Amino acid sequence: MANVKATVLNPAGYQEQLRATDHLLIEAAPNHSLHASNKQFVDGEINTVDTRITNEVSTLNSTITTQIATVNSTISNLTKADVGLANVDNTADVDKPVSTAVQNALNALTKSDVGLANVDNTADVDKPVSTAQQTALNGKADLVGGVVPTSQLPSLAVTEYLGSVATQTALLALTGQKGDWAIRTDTGSTWVIVGTNPSVIGDWVELATPADAVSSVNGYTGSVTLAHSDVGALSLTGGSLTGNVTSSADISAANLTGTGTLTIVGISASGTVTGANLTTTGNVTTVGITASGNIGCVDLNASGDVDVTGTLSAGTIDGGVYAT
């Protein structure tokens, strides 16, 4: 069929192809001699166009439907080979097996491939003590029954008195350890070991002692105990004097005997008083008196004999036999 294109006159009076968006106005009552024939022609053309459009639409719909059905059929019948995946298995990810290549690669792995070339394939319970661990353990003390053996205990510094020595040479010859001490009689001081070598004087220190105002007693040093004879005194139970006795206080004794002069405030003797001259500003009470010289006192009271080779001078004399 010929390709007929409907045309209309535009407002300018020219023929123009009819477009789908154009509006065709058909006058109800033609007023021109050509209008009727033109309308008939136009109506025929419109019918023809409508028919063609209907047929074309029908054909297009049929074609589209057929093509869609074909596409659907094609899609429904697609296989993994159609999309280039003929060798791929339809397996869930969690169920996918290890591929042969991956398994072979894993089988070929060695400990060196993962940076563990020096690691031994040993179970934890069978692992030996490492060299470093053993070295550290060797430096620790053992426990025997929960107690460290005495053989592994260090020497304990116990302060010990090493005795007395008379010279520095003797001091340095002593054997001891820090804290031990000794006395040097030549210096009268105490020395303590403060170092590790007691044969060196620098490892000793002399302890300072308070100054003592008394260095000796009656010529004696150290621990001194004096007797009456050490100071020319009489024993409480009696004694003899080789010189004079002068006392500003009373003397009480069992026997008072002297070869010199007795000058005493008062004498009270349960025994005898013997001397050269006896002079007292107090009383004399005794058993007997023997004087190779004079006796002078306030009161003389003797329960025994009084022998005087010189003068006897007393305020009161109360006694037995008097010989002058």
C-alpha positions as CSV (number, residue, x, y, z in Angstrom):
1,M,0.0,0.0,0.0
2,A,1.2,3.5,-0.9
3,N,2.5,5.6,2.0
4,V,-0.2,8.2,2.2
5,K,0.4,11.1,4.5
6,A,-2.6,13.3,5.5
7,T,-2.1,17.0,4.9
8,V,-4.0,20.1,5.8
9,L,-3.8,23.7,5.0
10,N,-2.1,25.8,7.6
11,P,-3.2,29.3,8.5
12,A,-0.9,30.7,5.8
13,G,-2.6,28.6,3.1
14,Y,0.1,26.1,2.6
15,Q,-0.2,22.3,2.6
16,E,1.3,20.8,5.8
17,Q,1.5,17.2,7.0
18,L,-1.0,16.2,9.6
19,R,0.6,15.6,13.0
20,A,-0.8,13.7,15.9
21,T,-0.9,16.8,17.9
22,D,-2.9,18.7,15.3
23,H,-6.6,19.2,15.8
24,L,-8.7,18.7,12.7
25,L,-11.8,20.9,12.6
26,I,-14.7,19.7,10.4
27,E,-17.3,22.2,9.8
28,A,-20.8,20.8,10.1
29,A,-22.2,22.8,7.3
30,P,-19.8,23.3,4.4
31,N,-20.3,26.7,2.8
32,H,-18.0,26.3,-0.1
33,S,-18.5,24.1,-3.1
34,L,-15.2,22.3,-2.4
35,H,-15.8,21.8,1.3
36,A,-18.1,18.8,0.8
37,S,-15.7,17.0,-1.4
38,N,-12.8,17.9,0.8
39,K,-14.5,16.6,3.9
40,Q,-15.3,13.3,2.2
41,F,-11.7,12.9,1.2
42,V,-10.5,13.9,4.6
43,D,-12.9,11.5,6.3
44,G,-11.7,8.7,4.1
45,E,-8.1,9.5,4.9
46,I,-8.8,9.6,8.6
47,N,-10.5,6.2,8.4
48,T,-7.6,4.9,6.5
49,V,-5.2,6.3,9.0
50,D,-7.2,4.9,11.9
51,T,-7.3,1.5,10.3
52,R,-3.6,1.5,9.7
53,I,-2.9,2.7,13.2
54,T,-5.1,0.0,14.7
55,N,-3.5,-2.6,12.5
56,E,0.0,-1.4,13.3
57,V,-0.7,-1.3,17.0
58,S,-2.2,-4.8,16.9
59,T,0.8,-6.0,14.9
60,L,3.2,-4.2,17.3
61,N,1.4,-5.7,20.4
62,S,1.6,-9.1,18.9
63,T,5.3,-8.7,18.1
64,I,6.1,-7.4,21.5
65,T,4.2,-10.2,23.2
66,T,5.9,-12.8,21.1
67,Q,9.3,-11.2,21.8
68,I,8.6,-11.0,25.5
69,A,7.5,-14.6,25.5
70,T,10.7,-15.5,23.6
71,V,12.8,-13.6,26.1
72,N,11.1,-15.2,29.0
73,S,11.6,-18.6,27.5
74,T,15.2,-17.8,26.9
75,I,15.7,-16.5,30.4
76,S,13.9,-19.5,31.9
77,N,16.1,-21.9,29.9
78,L,19.4,-20.2,30.7
79,T,22.1,-22.5,32.1
80,K,25.4,-21.9,33.8
81,A,27.1,-22.7,30.5
82,D,25.1,-19.9,28.8
83,V,26.8,-17.4,31.2
84,G,30.2,-18.9,31.0
85,L,30.1,-20.8,34.3
86,A,29.8,-24.4,33.1
87,N,32.3,-25.7,35.7
88,V,30.9,-23.9,38.7
89,D,29.0,-26.1,41.3
90,N,25.7,-24.8,42.8
91,T,27.0,-25.1,46.4
92,A,26.4,-22.8,49.4
93,D,29.4,-20.8,50.6
94,V,29.4,-22.6,54.0
95,D,29.4,-26.0,52.1
96,K,32.1,-25.2,49.5
97,P,34.9,-27.7,49.7
98,V,38.6,-26.8,49.7
99,S,39.7,-26.8,46.1
100,T,42.3,-29.2,44.8
101,A,44.7,-26.3,44.1
102,V,44.2,-24.8,47.5
103,Q,44.6,-28.2,49.2
104,N,47.8,-28.9,47.3
105,A,49.1,-25.5,48.3
106,L,48.2,-26.1,51.9
107,N,49.8,-29.6,51.7
108,A,53.0,-28.0,50.5
109,L,53.2,-25.4,53.3
110,T,56.1,-25.8,55.8
111,K,56.8,-24.1,59.2
112,S,59.3,-21.9,57.4
113,D,56.5,-20.6,55.1
114,V,54.7,-19.2,58.1
115,G,57.9,-17.9,59.9
116,L,58.3,-20.7,62.4
117,A,61.4,-22.5,61.0
118,N,62.9,-22.9,64.5
119,V,59.8,-24.2,66.2
120,D,59.8,-27.9,67.1
121,N,56.6,-30.0,66.6
122,T,56.2,-30.8,70.2
123,A,53.1,-31.1,72.3
124,D,52.8,-28.5,75.1
125,V,52.9,-31.2,77.8
126,D,56.2,-32.5,76.3
127,K,58.0,-29.2,75.8
128,P,61.4,-29.1,77.5
129,V,62.6,-26.4,79.7
130,S,64.3,-23.7,77.6
131,T,68.0,-22.9,78.0
132,A,67.1,-19.4,79.2
133,Q,64.6,-20.8,81.7
134,Q,67.0,-23.4,83.0
135,T,69.7,-20.7,83.5
136,A,67.2,-18.6,85.5
137,L,66.2,-21.6,87.5
138,N,69.8,-22.5,88.3
139,G,70.2,-19.1,89.9
140,K,67.3,-19.8,92.4
141,A,67.6,-21.6,95.7
142,D,66.1,-25.0,96.0
143,L,63.2,-25.9,98.3
144,V,63.5,-29.2,100.2
145,G,60.3,-29.9,102.0
146,G,59.4,-26.2,101.6
147,V,62.6,-25.0,103.2
148,V,65.8,-23.7,101.7
149,P,68.8,-25.9,102.6
150,T,71.4,-24.3,104.8
151,S,74.0,-25.1,102.2
152,Q,72.4,-22.6,99.9
153,L,72.1,-19.9,102.5
154,P,74.7,-17.1,102.5
155,S,77.1,-16.7,105.4
156,L,75.5,-14.8,108.2
157,A,77.5,-12.0,109.9
158,V,77.5,-12.8,113.6
159,T,79.3,-10.3,115.8
160,E,82.0,-12.0,117.8
161,Y,84.5,-10.9,120.4
162,L,88.0,-11.8,119.2
163,G,89.8,-11.2,122.4
164,S,92.4,-8.6,123.6
165,V,95.7,-7.9,122.0
166,A,98.6,-5.7,123.0
167,T,99.7,-4.3,119.6
168,Q,98.5,-3.3,116.2
169,T,100.4,-6.2,114.7
170,A,98.6,-8.6,116.9
171,L,95.3,-7.0,116.0
172,L,95.9,-7.4,112.3
173,A,96.8,-11.1,112.8
174,L,93.2,-11.8,114.1
175,T,90.8,-13.7,111.9
176,G,87.3,-12.4,111.7
177,Q,84.6,-10.9,109.6
178,K,82.7,-7.6,109.5
179,G,81.2,-6.7,112.9
180,D,83.7,-8.7,115.0
181,W,85.6,-6.8,117.6
182,A,88.7,-6.9,119.8
183,I,90.3,-4.8,122.6
184,R,93.8,-3.3,122.3
185,T,95.4,-3.0,125.7
186,D,98.1,-0.7,124.4
187,T,95.5,1.9,123.5
188,G,92.8,0.9,126.0
189,S,90.2,1.0,123.2
190,T,87.9,-1.2,121.3
191,W,88.4,-2.0,117.6
192,V,85.7,-3.3,115.2
193,I,86.1,-4.9,111.7
194,V,84.3,-2.7,109.2
195,G,85.8,-4.1,106.0
196,T,86.4,-7.5,104.4
197,N,90.1,-7.8,105.1
198,P,91.0,-7.7,108.8
199,S,94.7,-7.9,108.1
200,V,94.5,-4.3,106.8
201,I,94.3,-1.5,109.5
202,G,92.0,0.5,107.2
203,D,89.3,-2.3,107.6
204,W,89.3,-1.7,111.3
205,V,87.8,1.3,113.2
206,E,88.6,2.4,116.7
207,L,85.5,3.1,118.7
208,A,85.4,6.3,120.6
209,T,85.0,6.0,124.3
210,P,84.1,8.8,126.8
211,A,87.0,10.5,128.5
212,D,87.6,9.2,132.1
213,A,89.0,11.6,134.7
214,V,90.3,8.8,136.9
215,S,93.2,7.0,135.1
216,S,94.4,5.1,138.2
217,V,93.6,4.6,142.0
218,N,96.6,4.6,144.4
219,G,98.8,3.5,141.5
220,Y,96.4,0.7,140.4
221,T,94.6,0.6,137.0
222,G,91.7,-1.5,135.7
223,S,89.2,-2.9,138.2
224,V,90.7,-1.7,141.5
225,T,89.8,-3.0,145.0
226,L,91.7,-1.2,147.8
227,A,92.5,-2.6,151.3
228,H,93.1,-0.6,154.4
229,S,96.8,-1.4,154.1
230,D,96.9,0.2,150.5
231,V,96.2,3.6,152.0
232,G,97.8,3.3,155.4
233,A,94.5,2.8,157.3
234,L,93.5,0.5,160.0
235,S,91.2,-2.5,159.4
236,L,87.9,-2.4,161.3
237,T,89.1,-5.5,163.1
238,G,92.4,-3.9,164.2
239,G,95.8,-3.3,162.6
240,S,99.2,-1.6,163.0
241,L,100.4,1.8,161.8
242,T,104.0,2.6,160.9
243,G,103.5,6.4,161.0
244,N,101.4,9.1,162.5
245,V,97.6,9.0,162.5
246,T,95.7,12.3,162.3
247,S,92.0,12.3,162.1
248,S,89.4,15.1,162.3
249,A,86.7,12.6,163.1
250,D,86.3,9.8,165.6
251,I,88.0,6.5,165.1
252,S,86.3,3.2,166.1
253,A,88.3,0.1,166.0
254,A,88.9,-3.2,167.8
255,N,92.6,-2.5,168.4
256,L,94.4,0.8,167.5
257,T,98.2,0.3,167.3
258,G,100.6,2.8,165.9
259,T,104.3,3.5,166.1
260,G,103.8,7.2,165.6
261,T,101.6,9.9,167.1
262,L,97.9,9.4,167.3
263,T,96.1,12.7,166.9
264,I,92.4,12.0,166.9
265,V,89.2,13.8,167.8
266,G,87.8,10.8,169.7
267,I,88.8,7.2,170.1
268,S,86.5,4.3,170.7
269,A,88.2,0.9,170.8
270,S,86.8,-2.4,171.9
271,G,90.4,-3.6,172.3
272,T,93.6,-1.7,173.1
273,V,95.1,1.5,171.9
274,T,98.9,1.5,171.5
275,G,101.0,4.3,170.3
276,A,103.8,6.8,170.9
277,N,101.8,9.9,171.8
278,L,98.1,10.0,172.0
279,T,96.4,13.3,171.7
280,T,92.7,13.8,171.3
281,T,90.3,16.7,171.7
282,G,87.6,14.3,172.5
283,N,87.2,11.3,174.7
284,V,89.1,8.0,174.8
285,T,87.1,4.9,175.5
286,T,89.1,1.7,175.3
287,V,90.0,-1.5,177.2
288,G,93.7,-0.6,177.7
289,I,96.1,2.1,176.6
290,T,99.8,1.8,176.1
291,A,101.7,4.9,175.2
292,S,105.5,5.3,175.0
293,G,105.0,9.1,175.1
294,N,102.2,11.4,176.4
295,I,98.5,10.9,176.5
296,G,96.3,14.0,176.3
297,C,92.5,13.9,176.1
298,V,89.3,15.3,177.6
299,D,88.1,12.2,179.3
300,L,89.9,8.9,179.6
301,N,87.8,5.8,180.2
302,A,89.6,2.5,180.3
303,S,88.3,-0.8,181.5
304,G,91.9,-2.1,181.5
305,D,95.4,-0.9,182.3
306,V,96.7,2.5,181.1
307,D,100.5,2.5,180.7
308,V,102.1,5.9,179.9
309,T,105.8,6.6,180.0
310,G,105.2,10.3,179.7
311,T,102.5,12.6,181.0
312,L,98.9,11.6,181.3
313,S,96.6,14.6,181.1
314,A,92.9,14.2,181.2
315,G,89.9,16.0,182.6
316,T,88.4,12.7,184.0
317,I,90.2,9.4,184.4
318,D,88.1,6.4,185.0
319,G,89.9,3.1,184.8
320,G,91.8,0.4,186.5
321,V,95.5,0.6,187.3
322,Y,97.5,3.6,186.1
323,A,101.3,3.3,185.6
324,T,103.3,6.3,184.6
